[in-house]
Amino acid sequence: MGSVVVLTGSGQYWGDRSLHDIIKMHYKDKITTLLADESTVIRAATNSRGSDFSMQKPLVVMLKTFFGCATDEFTLDYNDDLVYERDQNNCQYYHYDNFRRKFVYKCTREDRTIDHVLPLCRGGVDSFTNCVCACRVCNIKRKGRLTPKEAGLKLIRTPLDPKKRAGGWARVSFDFNPESMAHVAYKRFLKSLAA
């Protein structure tokens, strides 16, 4: 099916995508077609409204909004404040209303505590994978020196290491492939801009 050259909103090379991906992006109104192969028309299956979808085969498209590319991640040293931030000050043990329906309890600043899933007295450590935000009732009155299972408590989610993205710009390079119709069209497009 071939690939299509994708540019950022500022006209920088972002990458190549399959025609299948481009059709989905076009249908979701995420791209603008800059160059198309006028000799080839693509017809897609009938959509839910009963109309046919057709377009000229795109060669170079531009993103309407830039939705990023991956940059390096790094792990952080343990810190109570980062646990509160990761858990959004929500008690990580389910609370139940009068009808036994589960709900998430939002801790106040005075009510929040750091709970060690495996208590320190039983070999637990200060780490992101062992510490969660918990309200005083769950941490002190219900759980104490027990594990959640022993206390009859259920974690909302497994605690994970928070990740931070490294700052700076991500650079993507364009490797010209003369056999790609999209690459040839893009190179011609760049020359026309320079002229």
Secondary structure, DSSP 8 states (H G I E B T S, - for coil): --EEEEE-TTS-EEEEEEHHHHHHHHHTT-EEEEEEEEEEEEEE---TTS--EEEEEEEEEEESS-------EEE----HHHHHHHTTTB-SB-EE-TT--EE--B--TTTEEEEESS-GGGT--SSTTTEEEEEHIIIIIIITTS-HHHHT--BSS-----EEE--S---------TT-HHHHHHHHHHHHHH-
